[in-house]
């Protein structure tokens, strides 16, 4: 599975404020504020309230990430070969694993990083990108680009991919999933995803 350092860097982009700009950036900022509100809620800091805090963090992520779109793109050409039930199964597994990875990193991300938003692009086809530059406490910088889409004028902007230093999160997953399916089968991929899910649950 994708190394957790990639997920960690992506999360840093969400745990910062943003200057005003277009609607896609504003929507990411709304998610940021929700996440920071949960992390700053002293009533949720007690160990016995960990599950409640995680639930609220997952809700914040769910409102901005298009998990079904991300799952479809991560499956690539194999998506068309799946039945409706298999697609529903895969989206649920993929979404759960992504959420767990993000929430875990959100909780463990240290303070002190700063983020600049030097570029936002919106086209006429319902696609947008927001470039962020993350500077950590040691002065090192990382570029993270959030790619968003909007299915129709009245639908919300959702994140469908994250590109970190030129490496696409979804392309990375697509390569891994494609290799597993070729070596085994779709059922083999599901088996590995369920095993990963069980391992994540055991460490929660």
C-alpha positions, -999 to 999 in steps of 0.1 A, spaced: 0 0 0 11 36 -4 37 47 20 22 67 49 47 96 44 27 106 13 -5 107 32 11 126 60 24 153 37 -11 156 21 -27 161 55 -4 190 63 -20 208 34 -54 204 50 -42 215 85 -36 252 76 -55 283 69 -58 297 34 -61 332 18 -93 340 0 -96 330 -36 -120 310 -58 -147 286 -47 -125 254 -48 -100 270 -24 -128 283 -2 -143 248 0 -110 234 11 -107 262 37 -141 252 50 -129 216 55 -97 230 72 -118 250 96 -139 220 105 -108 199 111 -91 225 132 -123 230 152 -124 193 161 -87 192 170 -90 223 191 -121 211 210 -108 205 245 -139 183 253 -127 158 228 -91 155 240 -97 128 267 -86 93 257 -121 79 263 -135 104 237 -110 93 210 -136 75 189 -159 105 190 -131 128 179 -121 105 151 -157 103 139 -159 140 137 -126 142 118 -139 116 94 -170 136 88 -149 167 80 -129 147 54 -160 130 39 -176 164 30 -147 174 7 -132 141 -6 -150 125 -36 -143 89 -24 -164 72 -51 -146 93 -78 -112 85 -63 -121 48 -61 -132 47 -97 -100 64 -109 -78 42 -87 -94 11 -102 -88 25 -137 -98 3 -166 -108 -25 -143 -137 -5 -131 -158 -13 -161 -154 -50 -155 -169 -48 -120 -206 -55 -112 -226 -29 -93 -222 -49 -61 -184 -52 -67 -182 -14 -73 -201 -7 -41 -178 -32 -22 -146 -16 -36 -157 20 -29 -166 11 7 -132 -6 13 -111 20 -5 -130 49 13 -125 33 47 -88 28 43 -82 63 30 -103 78 58 -84 58 84 -50 68 70 -59 105 68 -75 107 103 -46 89 118 -22 114 102 -43 144 111 -42 134 148 -4 129 147 6 159 126 27 183 146 21 220 149 43 247 134 39 241 97 29 270 74 12 268 40 10 292 11 -16 290 -17 3 305 -47 -19 292 -75 -55 282 -82 -68 271 -116 -104 266 -126 -115 256 -161 -148 256 -179 -152 218 -177 -157 216 -140 -121 209 -130 -99 229 -107 -66 227 -89 -52 244 -58 -15 245 -54 -1 247 -18 35 251 -6 41 236 28 69 248 50 78 228 81 94 240 112 129 232 98 123 254 67 118 225 42 92 230 16 69 206 -2 44 213 -30 10 197 -28 -16 202 -55 -53 194 -48 -73 184 -78 -110 190 -76 -141 185 -98 -176 197 -99 -203 175 -114 -228 202 -125 -231 238 -115 -250 231 -83 -229 203 -70 -201 208 -45 -164 208 -54 -147 176 -43 -111 164 -42 -105 136 -66 -67 135 -65 -37 148 -46 -3 154 -63 27 156 -40 59 168 -55 47 157 -89 35 122 -77 -3 115 -80 -19 97 -51 -45 81 -74 -20 71 -101 1 55 -73 -29 34 -61 -39 26 -97 -5 11 -104 -6 -10 -72 -41 -22 -77 -34 -30 -114 -4 -51 -104 -23 -70 -78 -52 -78 -101 -28 -90 -128 -10 -112 -103 -41 -126 -87 -76 -112 -94 -101 -86 -82 -109 -110 -54 -72 -111 -45 -72 -73 -43 -103 -73 -21 -86 -99 1 -55 -76 6 -77 -46 12 -97 -64 39 -65 -76 55 -52 -40 55 -85 -29 70 -83 -55 98 -47 -43 106 -59 -7 108 -88 -16 130 -65 -36 153 -42 -6 158 -71 19 164 
